[in-house]
Amino acid sequence: MDKSFLKKLGLKKYNAGTSTGLESTNSSKYIKSFSPVDGEFIGSVSKTTRAEYDQVIATAQAAFKTWRTMPAPKRGEIVRQYGEALRANKEALGQLVSYEMGKSLQEGWGEVQEMIDICDFAVGLSRQLYGLSMHSERPNHRMFEQWHALGIVGIISAFNFPVAVWSWNSMIALVCGDVCVWKPSEKAPLCAVACQNIFHQVLKENNVPEGVSCMINGDYRVGEMLTKDERIPLISATGSTRMGKIVGATVAARMGKSLLELGGNNAIIISPKADLEAVLIGAVFGAVGTCGQRCTSTRRLIIHESIYDKVKDKLVKAYQQIKIGNPLDENNHVGPLIDTDAVASYSKAIEAIKAEGGKMVVEGGVLSGGIYDSGCYVKPAIAEIANDAAIVKTETFAPILYLLKYTELEEAIAIQNNVPQGLSSAIMTNDLREAELFLSVAGSDCGIANVNIGTSGAEIGGAFGGEKETGGGRESGSDAWKAYMRRQTNTINYSTTVPLAQGIKFDL
């Protein structure tokens, strides 16, 4: 396999270092990265020690004092240049994402494109960090609010989007005047090193302290350093609901702020008034894209009883055409799961389906031999099962799709909402009334609700996030930037007296 993209990104085997902007690291322990594509060793990064962590935070704190005073449009210019650097490295970085994480090459390039898009968005945002002016009840007073940078933003990202989610947070935070400390997933650390290397070159060319963007490496114990650190006012964490509950409680205990993007258990309601061709594309990509390892992956299809068999037959035929293999080969639709632990969770879920009375419509299974010898390749599966089965309410990060049946739309919406998670949802219908009901207050309880597109994927212009056990956070577009800043209300008295609010008199 041609791995020239590693050289283009400046990566070598045993590529040690925390990529923090520090000259070197003294850590003797390493995280080794193996590709789920072929099982081969790619490289390693050193685990961040406590002493190194404190040095990183001190470096970030010093950089913040400079960065926060730079005019926001100037900060936007740095981000613009990073977007240009990403454009120049898109092909190689997308290949690395595909090889280290396992998603298809098209999805790898798409993830880098998301980074480029959020840079463009952030550049415009750097001139639109608006406050408000309010009328004061006191004469000759002006009252207004403005927004200030928070300080250090700690970013904990997951393996499934090893570069894009960091950029959603960091590019917005940076134009807001914050500096960032990133703990990437230990399952895809080299993607993070590559991103940092590219960004640090941009910072160096502009004489900006490298501490503006730092990185630490390690397992949950390094993450705990971030979450417990009172020097970090905001933690943005992406991952499982279990992880998010721990992070949220830890940060709240020190009165910090957290932005949580957690699990999803996403459904598409398929109406008898739907365009079934659109259904097929949205449902299949949603279920098998990234081998079912997106937080927005389609887990459930809630199908009207009158078209249930027809939709099921179309899905079975479509699944027979899915090509599973090396994700860097653009002829393949599905690559591997991230590691053998994920394969074990997949197999356990299929056992649970059968134990709870489910019927396999498309059988799953672990693949072996040839390219599959990494032990990370599985077959996308489809199951019929009762909507209240425990396994249906559990997020399994794998390509398993559940088929559920409904009679009335209100019933379908109730089924859709009857899970602990609340990230993404969709309805397929050409009936305006059905679409509007789904989007109404009596409809989907998710942070994302779509009509005639699937659950998977999101544009950077809209705020991304969900409700319930998905955490309630919002990243990326719209006014999500407010999460990375602190609000301040200001009143200026330009009179010669000091009138009090609410007409209170206080004479001396």
N, C-alpha and C positions, 0 to 999 in steps of 0.2 A: 504494500500500500504506500502510495506517495504521501510522505509527511513533510514535504517542503514548507508547508504553512507554519510548522514549528520554528523553523529557521527564520522565516520572514518576520515572525513576531518576536524574535530574539530569545526564544526559549530553548533551553538545552536540558538534557537529562541531569537530574540532581540540581535543578535550578533553585538553590537555596536562597533564603532571604524573605523577610516579611513585606518587602516593597512598601516600606513606611515613609520613605524619604530619608531614612537613616543610612549611614555608610555601610554598615555591616550588622551581622547578628551573631550572637554567641551561642545560640541554641544548638544543642547536639541531637535534638529529636526532630523527626521529619514526618510530614504527611505525604505518603506516596499515592500518586494518582495512576490508576489503571483504567484503560479504556474498556467500557462495556461492549464496544464493537467487536474487538478481537482478543480482549483480555491482556493486551500488552501493556507494559509499564511505559508511562509517558514521561514522568518527571516527579520531582518532589519539592516541597516547600517546607521551611523550618517552622515548627510550632513556636508561637510567641510565648515567651516566659513572662512572669509577673514583672520583672525588672524592665524588660523590653516594653511591656504594655504601658507602664508608667512613663517611660521615655516617649512613647508614641503620643500619649495624652498631653504631655508637656509640650511636645512639638506642635501638636494641633492647637493648644491654647495660645501659644506664641503666634502662630500663623493667623489665628482668628483676630487678634488685635490689629493686624495689618489689613486683612481681607475685609472686615466689616466696615472699614472707613473708605474703601474703594467705592466710587459711585456704582450703583447697580448696573447701569448700561455698560460700564467698563468690565464688570464681572461677567455680564452677558457676552461680551466680546471674547473673553477667555473660553467660555462654553461654546461659542460659535466655532472657534478654532479647533476645539476638541471634536466637534461634529465633522469638520473637514478632515481631521486626522482619521476619524472612524471611516469616513468614505474611502480614504486611501487604503485602509486596511480591512475593508469589509469582507473581501473574499477569504483572506487568510483567517480572520477572526471567526467568521461564520463556520469555516471548516473545523477550527479548534472546538467551537461550541458543539458541533455535530459529533466530533470524535470523542471528546471527553465526557459529554453528557449522554449522547446516544440518539438525539433527535435527528430527523431527516435534514439533509443539507439545505433544502429549501427553507425549513423552519429555522435552521441555524443562521442563514443569511437574513431571514425575516426578523430574527431577534436583534441582530446588529442594526437592521433598518429601524427598529423601534428606538434604539439608542440614538440614532441620527435624528429621528423625528422629535424625540423629547429634547434634544439639544436645540433644534429649531424653535420648538415651543418655548423653551426657557429663555432664549434670546429675546423673543417678543415680550415675554413676561417681565423681563428685566426693566422694561419701560412702563409697566402697568401695575406696579405694586401699590394700588390705590388705597388711601384712607377715605374718611368721610368728614364733612363739615355739618354741624348741627346748630340749630338756633338755641341760644342760651335764654333762660327765663330772666336773667339779670341784664339790665341795660349796659351797653358799652362793654360787653364781654363777647369773646369769640371762643367757641368750643369746637374741638375737632378731635379726630383720632388718627393715629399713625401706627405703622408696624415696624418692629425692630427685629434684627436677627437674634436667634436664641443662643447660639454658641456652637458647641459640638453636637452633631447629630450622629448617633450610633446606628449603623445599618447592618442588620442581620438578614442575609438572603439565603434562599433555598437552591437546591441543585437544579431544579427543573427549568428555571430561567436564570442561568448562572451569571448573566451580564445585564440583561434588560431591566430587571427590577431594581438593581443597584442604581442604574442610570435614572430611572423614574424618580427615585428619591434624591440622589445626589445632585443632579443637574438643577432641579428645582431648589433644593436647599442652598446650593452654591450661589445662585443669583439672588437669593434672599439674604445673603451675607453670612450664612453658616459655613462651618468647615465640617468635613465628614470623616468618620472612622468606620471602615467597612470590615465586617467579619463575614467572608463568603462561606458557602458550604464547603466542608472538608471533602465532599465528594466531587467537587469540580474546582479545585483551587487554582489551576493554571490559567483558566479563563480569566480569573480575577487578576492574576499577576500580569497577564497581557494587557488588560484594560488599564491597570495602574501605570504600566510602563509607557503606554501611549500617552496617557494624560500627563504624566510627570515630564515628558519631553515638551509638551505644550506649556506647562508651567515654567519650565526652565527657560524656554525661549522668550518668555514674557517677564522674566525676573520676579516671578511670584513664588513665595515659599512653598516647597513641596508638602509641607504639613497641612496645607489646605485640603489635601486628599490623602488619607493614610489607610493602611490595611493591616489587619492582624489575622493570624491563622491559628486554627485549633478546633477542638471539639466544644461541647457545651460548656466546659469549664472556662474557656476563653470568652464565650458569650456571657457567662455570669459576671466576668469582670466588667463588661459593659453595662449590664442591666443593674448592677449594684452600685455603680459609680455615680456619686452625687455631682461630679463635674460634668456629667452629660445630661442635659435637660430633656432630650427627646431620644427615645429608642424606636426605630421603625423595624419591625420584625415580620418576616414572611416565613410561613411554615405550617406545621400541623396545629390543630386546635389545642392539643395537649401542650405543645411548646408554648403557644400563645398565652394560655392560662397562667403558666409559670412566669413568663416574662411580664405579663400585665400586672400580676400580683406583686412581683418584686419591684417593679418600677413605681407602682402606686404607693408601696410602703415607704418610699423615700420622697413621695410627692412629686415625682417626675411625670413626664408625659409619654404616652406610648401610642404608636400608630401600628395597628395589628391587621395583617392580611393573612387569614388562616384558611381552613379547609373549605371545600365546596362539595356539594352533592347535587349536581345540576340536572335539571329535567327539561325536556321539550314536550309540550303538549301538541299532539297532532290531531287537528280537527278534520272532519269529513269534508270540509270546505277548503282544504289545503291543496297546494300544488305539490304533488307527490315527488316530482323530480327535485324540487327545491328541498323537500324533506330529506331525500336520500343523501344529497351532498352535505347538508348541514349536520345530519345525524351521524353519518359514517366518519367524517373528518372529526367531529366533536368527540366521538367515542374512541377512535384509534390514533388520532394525531398525538405526537410525542409519546406514543405507546401508552396513552391514557394517563400521562403524568402531568397534566395541567390542572391547576386548581379550578379552571373553568371547563374541564373535560365533561362531556355528556355522560352521565351515569345512568339516567332513567329516560325511557320514552313512555309517555302516557298517551295511549292511542285510543281513539274512539272505536267502540265495539263494531261499528258498521264497516270499518276499513282495516280492522286489526290484522286479519289474515293476509290481506293484500300487502300491507306494509311489511309484515313479517317475511313474506316470501321475497319481496324486493331486497330486504336487508340480507337474507341468507345468500341470495345470488351475488350481491355486492361484496359480501365478506369472502366469497369464493375467489374473487378477483384481486384481493389484497396481496401484495407482494411484501414479504418479510425478509429483511437482510441488511447488509451493510448500509447504514444511512447516508454515507457519502456517495453511494451510487444513486443517482437521481431517478432511476427506474423503480426503486423500492419505495413503498409507502410507509412502512413501519420499521423502526430500528429496535434496539434492545431496551429492556428496563435498565435502570441505573446500576443495579448490582444484584447479587444473589440473594440478599436479604429481601429486596423488593420482589424477587421471584417467589420466595417462600411465602410472602404475604399474599401474593396472587393465588398460589396453590391453596393456601388456607381458606381464602375467600370462596374458591370453587367448592371446596369440601363443605363449607358452611351453607352454600346455596343448596346443595343436594341434601344436607342434613335437615334443612328447613322446608323441604318439600318442593324445591325448585326443579325445573326441567331445563336441561341444556338444549337450546335451539341450535347454537353453533358451539361445538365442543372446544374447550380450551386445551391447554397442555404446554409443557416445556419442550422446547426444541433442542436438538443436539446433533452433533456431527458437522464437520466443515467449519464454516463461518460461525455456526451456532455454538462452537466449543467454549466460548466465553462463559456459557451457562446462564446468560442473561436474556435470551430470546424466548418469547412465549407467543402463543396464538391468541389473537383477539377473540373473545367469547361473548355469546349472547345467551341470556337465561330468561325464562318465564317464571315469575314468582309473585307471591302475594305482596301487595304494597306495604303491608305492616310488618313484614319480616325484618328481623333485627339486622341482617346483613345489608338490606336495602338502605337502612338509615345510617350505615357506616360508610365513610369514605375509604374506598380501596384505591390506592394510587396505581392503577393498572387498567388494561383495556378490557373491562368487563361491563357489559351493557345489560340493563334490566328492562324487560318489556312488561308494562302494566296496562290495564284496560279500564276505560271509563264509559259512562253513559251520558251524563250531563256535564256541561262545562264547569259549573260550580263544584261538582265532584272532582273534576280533574285539577282544578286550582287547589282544592283542599288536599289532594294527594301530593301535588307539587310542594305545598308548604309544610307538609307533615314530616319534616326531617329537621334535625338540629341545626344544620348549616343553612346559610342564606346568601350565597354569592351570586350565581348567574342562573338565568331562566329564559325560556323562550316559548312562543306559541307559533305554530304554523297554521295560518288561516287566511283566507281572502275575504272573510266576513268582518266588516268594520266594527260591528257591535261586539263580536267576540274579542277582537284585538283591544278595543277600548276597555272592556271589562277586565281583561287580563292586566292592563296597565293601571287600572283604577285602584283606589284605596282598598277595595274588596278583592283585589287580584294578587299578583305575585308579591311575596314578602322579601324578595331578594334585592340586593343593591343594584343588580343589573337585570333588566327585563327587555327582551327583544321580540320583535315580530318579523317572522319570515326570514330570520337568519338563526344560526345555531347559538349555543351557549359559549362556544370556545372562541377566544380571541377578543381583543378590545382595542379600540383606537385610543391614542394617547391624548386626544382632545377632551375626552370625557373623564370624570373622576372615576377611578377604579376601586372597587371594594364591595363589601357585603355586610350583612346583618347577622344577628344571633351568634352562633359559634364561629362565624367567619370573622368576627372581631370588631366590625364597625368602622374600621379605618378607611381613608380615601387617599389614593396616590395619583400622581400624574396630572391630568388636565383639570379643566374648570377652575374652581377656586381652592383646589387642594393645597395650593401654596400656603394658605393660612396656617396649616398645621406646623409649618416649619418656622413660624415667626411668633412673636409675642405682641399683643395688642396693647396700645397705650392711649388713654383718653387725656387730652390736654385742654385747659381753659386759660385764656389770657384776659386779664382785666386791663382795659386801656382807659378807664375812667379815673377820676380823682377821688373816688370813694371806694369803700369795700362792702357793697351790699351782699347779704348772705342769701343762700338758696332757701326756697320755701317761704320767703318773706320774713324770716326770723330777724328779730331786733336784738342787738347786743351793744348797748351804749356804755362807754366808760366815762 
